[in-house]
Amino acid sequence: MGIHKPVLLKEVIELLEPKSGENFIDCNYGSGGHSRAILERIKPAGHILAIDADPGVKGDKNIKLINDNFVNLKAIYERNFPYPVSGILFDLGFSSDQLENSGRGFSFLTDEPLDMRYNPEGQRLTAKEILNKYGAKSLVRIFREFGEVKEKLARKVAWAIVARRGRRLFEMTSDLLEVISENAVRHKRIHPATQFFQALRIEVNKELDNLRQILPQAVEILKPALPDKSLGGQGGRLAVISFHSLEDRIVKNYFRDWARQGKVELLTKKPLTAGEEELKSNPRARSAKLRAIKKFSD
Ligand SMILES: C[S@@+](CC[C@H](N)C(=O)[O-])C[C@H]1O[C@@H](n2cnc3c(N)ncnc32)[C@H](O)[C@@H]1O
C-alpha cells in the first residue's frame, strides 16, 4: 500500500481545522494520507481513530486502526475511543492501491477475478455473482444508476451478459471487458468499461445504502457546540469527499435538512472540487466533491 494520493487534502484540513489536543475519526483510512496530515496538527495530545473495511490496510504509529465497515461507526467509536470528537472525515470509494494491487478486480487494466469486495472476509456478494445471477433488468438498473450509463447501452450490455453466461460463466475482469468492448464504441477520453466497473463496485459494496445509514450516526457522535463560546467550545466538523453524483446528492440533502433544522452550519454552500494543480498530479481527483458542516446541537 502507498501509491494513493490523498484528494483535496488542503481543503479538508482547512474545513476540519484540526488543532492541538483534538480528536478525529477517519472513516476511510486507506493509505492514511488524510489521517497523517490531521495527526501532525493534533499531536501530541490528540488521538485518531481510523477505520477501513479492507483487511489489507495497515495502520500507522499513533493511529488506532479498526478493520471494519464504517456502517458500524457508532459501535466502533463506543468500544474504542473514549474522547470527544472534533471531526469526522469520509473519503468514499476505493483507493489507487486497491485499484492497482488488490487482485480483486477493481480495474479492467489487469486480468483478475471479478470480486470487488472491500472486505472479502466480511462480505458475501461478489461482482462475479452479480454478473452470473442478476436478471437483465437488475443489471440495466445498476449500470444506469450507479454507472450513469445511457439506457440503450446499459440494455445492450446487460443482454450480452445474459447471453454470454449461458455459454460460459463470468470469472475474470477480461470476460467482462470483452463483452463491453464488443458492445460499446469507444469515443470518449474515458474507457466505457470504467462506468460498468464502477457500477458493479457500488452494488457489491452497497456504497449508497451505507452512506445513507452512516451520516446521521456521524453527526450524532460529533461533539455539540457549547452555549458559551468563550469556553472555546465550537461544535465538531464533518467532511465528506464523494466521487459520484448520487453520493453527492445524498450528502447535500442531509446537510441541507440539518441546516434547516438548526442542527448544523453549512461550511460549504457548494461542493469544493480539485484545482488545476491537483488535477495535473492526481487524475483521480477529477470527480471528487467535498462538502462539510459544523455541528451546533444534538
Ligand atoms: C479513497 S480511499 C481512502 C484514502 C485515504 N483517505 C488516504 O488518504 O489514503 C477509500 C478507502 O475506504 C475504504 N472503504 C470503502 N468503503 C468502506 C466502508 N463502508 N467501510 C470502511 N471502509 C471503507 C476502502 O477500503 C478504501 O481503503
The ligand as an ORCA input file, in Angstrom:
! r2SCAN-3c Opt
* xyz 0 1
  C     -10.470      6.746     -1.218
  S      -9.805      5.532     -0.148
  C      -9.254      6.444      1.235
  C      -7.904      7.062      1.036
  C      -7.353      7.777      2.255
  N      -8.163      8.913      2.641
  C      -5.927      8.193      2.025
  O      -5.646      9.396      2.035
  O      -5.079      7.315      1.821
  C     -11.241      4.764      0.484
  C     -10.982      3.643      1.482
  O     -12.217      3.394      2.151
  C     -12.390      2.019      2.332
  N     -13.829      1.805      2.400
  C     -14.749      1.913      1.415
  N     -15.977      1.677      1.871
  C     -15.838      1.420      3.202
  C     -16.757      1.118      4.240
  N     -18.071      1.006      4.002
  N     -16.268      0.946      5.481
  C     -14.945      1.055      5.744
  N     -14.026      1.335      4.799
  C     -14.469      1.523      3.551
  C     -11.711      1.370      1.160
  O     -11.276      0.068      1.524
  C     -10.550      2.333      0.879
  O      -9.366      1.902      1.504
*
